[in-house]
């Protein structure tokens, strides 16, 4: 089961689509893939003004234009999606 989350960057009028499956996390913008990483090795870091997806030595900033409450809610939802996807692939 995949979960797609949308982050709308209000000021830029650009939408990033974050898709989490048991196999991978992908981020696309305007049909261009910006990020692809194995779900098992993908981490979400919270910074004061943005979120960062991390995998090994790579990173991608997300949600920098969201307000603090929206960013916190998005971070919770994305973290939950990553955990659920891992559990789907490796139950128990």
N, C-alpha and C positions, 0 to 999 in steps of 0.2 A: 504494500500500500504506500503510495507516494503522497506527500503533502506539499502543496504549492502555497507559498506565502508571497504576498505582494508588499513591496515597500514603495510608497509613492513619494517621490521627492517633490514636494509642493513648489518650491521656488524654481526649480529647473524644469518642471513639468515632465520629468522622466520617471518611468517606472522600472524598477528592477524586479525580476521574478527570481525568487529563491525556491528551489525545488529540492526536497529531501526524500531520498528513497533508501532502502536498505543497502544499496550498493554505493550511491554517491550523492554528494551535495553539489548542485550546480547553481550558478547565478548568471542570468542572461539580462541583457539590456538591448532593446530594439533588435531582437533576434540574433544578437552577437553574444557568444558565450564568453563571460569574463572570468569565470572560476569553475573549476571542476576538481573535486577531490574525493577520495574514498571516505565514506561516512565514518568508518571505524577510526580513522586518524584525524578527523576534522574536529577542531575545538572552537568554541566561541569565547572571545574575550570581551569584557566590557571596559570601555575607556570613558573618561568624563564626557566626551562629546560625540562618540561614535562607538560602533561595535566592530570587531575584527574577527573574520574567519581566519583560522590558522591551520596549516597542515605542513608539518616538518618546517622548512625554512621559508615558506611562502605565507603571504597574508593578503587580505582584501578588506578594506574599510566598507562598512555598510551603515545606513541609517543616520548619517551625519546631519542631515537636514531635519530630522524628526525632533520634536520636543522631548524633554526628559521623560515624561510619562508615556508617550507613544513609544519611545526607544526602549524603555524598560519592559513594556508589554510585548513589543516585538521580540526582544531578547528572550523573555520567558517562553513565548510561543516557539521560537526557533530552537531553543535549547530542548524543550519538550519534544519537538519533532525529531531532533537528532537522537535523543535518548530512545524514543519509541522505534525509530528505524533500526537502531543497533539491536534493540531487544527483539525485533522481528527477525533479524538475521541470526542472532545468537541468543535464543531464548534460555532463560534460567540462569 
